Amino acid sequence: MSQPVTAVRVPVDAVLTGPVRPFGPNGVPSGIAKTATRARVRVTATGLEGDGQGDPRHHGGPEKALHHYPFDHYPAWRRALQEQGASGDGVLDTPGAFGENLSTTGLTEADVCIGDRFRLGTALVEVSQARQPCWKLNHRFGYAGMSRAVQQSLRTGWYYRVLETGDVAAGDRLELIARPCPGWSLHRLLQVLYVDRLDYAALEDMAALVPLAESWRKLARQRLERREVEAMERRLSGE
């Protein structure tokens, strides 16, 4: 049963979509380059109308219908890129740097829990999982260690599944209406996944976390069964 929730109500600063285009040195199909729109956009069971996904095996689908990345993190990434001598080519000047569909200020991984249900415009969405950063971020930012830095920072952003279709536009509110798993903030989930990676008690709880995407529950079960952490290098470097 959902617990009473404190008021969480933030404006949607940007709604972003983009077509599939060739990306990176090998021109792989990708929809990571998204731009903001002021129009109202239909929210469907698989994402925003008009938004493309170049790799449907790893991106998009019902469990990753919408990607949300906090604009709160952008100043820290500007500093991090400067420290690495990477320009980022101005990609952090406006929302959309991380291929997100939704940009807000005032809501981060510490404030959001798995299973949180939000009214988004006229749609109803539910937090399904955090993001597992991949090698495309390295090319996006011109820094070979970007995907690893995002993972280590635990500033990954998150995904929603769509429970009720509707529409959304910049200026609408994102309002929390239910919190069934208050003990499982995204920050805690990411801590288990990337820091305390063989915390068996936490992995058991994670595997039983019903609102969590099945692929993440399966990952927890595999760590419990194998007593080891899965390989991540190919995802992070593309090699």
N, C-alpha and C positions, 0 to 999 in steps of 0.2 A: 504494500500500500504506500502511496506517495506520502512524504512528510510535508508539513506546512512549509511554505517557502517564503523567504524574505523577498522583498521587492527587487526584481532585476528587470530593468526596462531601459534599454539604450537605443538611440537612433541608429538606423542603418545609414552610414555615411556614403556608401557606394554599392551599387549592384553591377557586377561585371560579367561579361560574356565574351567569347571569342571563337572564331572558326579554327578548324584544324589547318595548320601550315607546316611546311618543312622547318625543322628545328635542329640546331647544333651542326657540328662539322659534317655529319653524315646525312643531314636532311631528313631525320626521322619524323614521321607525322606526330604533331603535338598540338594541343589546345592551350598550352601554358600561357601564351600571350593573350591577355584579356584586357578589354577596355570598359570603362564605366559608361553607363547609359542613364539618361534621365527618364526614359520611358518606363511604363509599367511592364513587367516581364512575367510571363506565365511560369509558375512553379509546378513542374510535373513530377511524377514518381521517380524519374531518372535524372532530374535536374532542371536547370533553367532552359526555357525554350530558346533555341538559337545558339546554345553553347555546345562546343564540340569537344570530343575526347579522342585523341589519336591512338591511344593504347587501351582499348576497353577491357583488356585482361587485368590491368593494374589500376586503371583510373575510371571514375564514373560508375554507373550502375546504381541500383537501389540503396546500397549501403554507403555509397559515396556520392549521393545525389548532389549535395551542395558542399563546397569547401569554404570555410570561414577562417580568415586570418586577421588577428588583431593589428590594427595600425599602431597600437601602443608600442609594438616591438621595433618599429622602423628606425627610431633614433639609435637604438643599440646596434642594429645591423649596419647603419652608416658608419658608426665608430669602428665596428669590427672590420669592415672592409678597408677603411682608411689605415688601420693598424697593419693590415696584410698588404698594403700597397695596391689594392684593387679598386678601380674606379666605380665598378658597377654600372658604368655608362648611363647614370641617371635613372636607373630602373626603380630606385627607391624614392623618387621624387613624388610619385602619386601611388594610390592603391593599385594592386594588381601584380606587384612584383613576384609574389609567390603563386600566381595562378589562381588566386582566390576568387570566389563568386560574391562573397560578402565581406565588407570592410566596416569595422566599428572601432570606436575608442571607448575604453572603460570596461572591457570584458576580456579576460585572459584565461589561460589554462588553469590558473589557480581559482577562478571564479565559476567554472563550468564543470559539471559532473556528467559522467556517462548516464544516459537515459533521461537527461533534462529535456523537457518538452517546452518548446517556445512557439508562441504565436508570431509568425513572420508575415507581415502584411495580412493577407486573408488566408494564408496557408498555415498548417500546423506541422512542425518539424521536430525531430528527436535526435539528440546527439548519439551517434553510433560508434565512433572511434576517433582516435587522434590520427594525425598524419604520420606516415613513415616516409621521411624525405628520401628522394632518389637523386641519381646523378644529373638529372636535367637541371637541378638548381646550380650545379657547378658551371654549366654553360650559360645559364641565365644571368649569373652575376659575374662571370669572368674570373672566378676564383675556384680552383680545383678542390678546395676543402670546404666548400659551402654546405654541401649536404651533410657532411659529418659535423660541421659546426652547428647546424640547425638541430641535429639529433642530440648532440651533447648539451645544448642550451636548454632543451625541453621546451623551446618556443616553436612548436611545430604547426600550430593551428589544428583544426578539427573538421570532422564531417558530420552532416546530418542525413538521416533518412526522412522521407516525406510521408507523413501520416495522413494529411489532408491536402490535396492540391489547392492552388489558389493563385494569387499574384502578389508581386512585391515591387516597390520602387524605392529609390533613395529618398530618405526623409520619413519612411515608415518606421514603426517601432518594432524592436525585437523584445518580446516580453515573456519572461519565464512564467509558466503556469503549473508545472509539476516537476518534482524532484524525487524520483523513487530511490535513488542510490546516493544519498548525501555523503557517504563515506568514501566515494570513489570519484574524487576530482580528477580531471585530466592530468593535472600535475602528478598526482599519486600514480595514476596508470602509467605515465611516461617514466616515472621513477622506477617502477617495477620492470618495465620493458628495457630500459637503457642504462640504469645505474645499479640497482640491487637485483641483478638479472636472474639470480637463482635463489630468491627468497621463496621457498617452497610453500609456506603458509599463504603468502600473498598470491602466488600463482594458482593455488587451489581456489581461493576466493575469486580470482580473475576468471578462471575457467567456468565458474558457476554464475557469472554476472550476466543475467538474461538479456538486458538491453544492449550489451556489447556485441559488436559484429562477430559472426561465427568464425571468421578467419582469425580474429584475435584470440578468441576462446580456444580455438584449435592450437594456436601457437603456444598458449599457456599449457595445454595438455601435453604437447610434445616436449616442452622443457621438463615437465614433471616426469614423463616416461623415460626420456633419454638422459636426464640429469646433465644436460649441456645446453649451451646457447646456440641457436641457429646461425649460419653464416650470414653476414650482412654486407660483405665487401662488394659483391657484384651490384647490389642495389645502390650502394653509396658511390661507387666509382664508375659503374657501367662496364667494368672489365670482367 
